[in-house]
Amino acid sequence: MCLQVLDKYSPSIGTLDNKLNISSVKTIVNELVLDLIASIKEDDPPLPDMNNEEVFKFYFQLFNKDYK
């Protein structure tokens, strides 16, 4: 005697598995992009030209307000 078992859930499980795989790939790509952006460092701004008398005077007065 043979019984025929009807599998109702295999197509639904396959569809769900595909959707989860697509979602996980999107999440991985988003995390990689965010990690890449976080790893990029800005350049330090250039130091002021302290040989220029006006620049030196400005910074001296800015950082030495007690010395009038």
N, C-alpha and C positions, 0 to 999 in steps of 0.2 A: 504494500500500500504506500502510495506517495502523497505527501502533503505539499501543497504549493503555498509558500509563505510570501505574502506581499509586503515588500519593504517600502513603507510610506515615507520614511524619514531620510533616506540617503540623499535625494536631490536637495532637500532643505538644508541638510548638514553641509553638503558641498557648496551651496550658495553662501551660507553663513561663513564657512571657512574662507572662501574667496574674498568676501567683504572684509573679514578680519585681516587677511593678508594685505589687501590694498590699504586699509587704514594704518596698519603697522608700518608699511613702507613710507607712507606720507609722514607719519610721526618721526621715523628715523631720519628722513631727509630734513624735516624742520629742525630737529635737534642738532644735526650736523651743521646746518647753516647758522644756527644760533651760536654754536661753539666756535665756528669760524669767525663770526663777527666779534665775539668776546675776545678771541685771541689776537685780533688786530690792535696794535698799540699806536697811539698818536705820537708824532714826533714832539720832542720837547721844543718849546719856543726858543728862538735864538736869544742869547744873552745880550744885554744892552752894551753899547760901545762906551766903555768907561773912559776911553781916551778923549772923547768929545766932552768939552768943558761944560756945555749946557746939560748934557745927560747926567754927568757926574754931579753937578749942582742940584739937579732935580732929585736924584736918588739920595744924595746926602741930606737934603732938607726933609725928604720924606721919612727917612729912617732915623734922623737925629733931631727930632722936634724940640728936645730939651736944650740943644745948643743953638741959641739964637744969636 
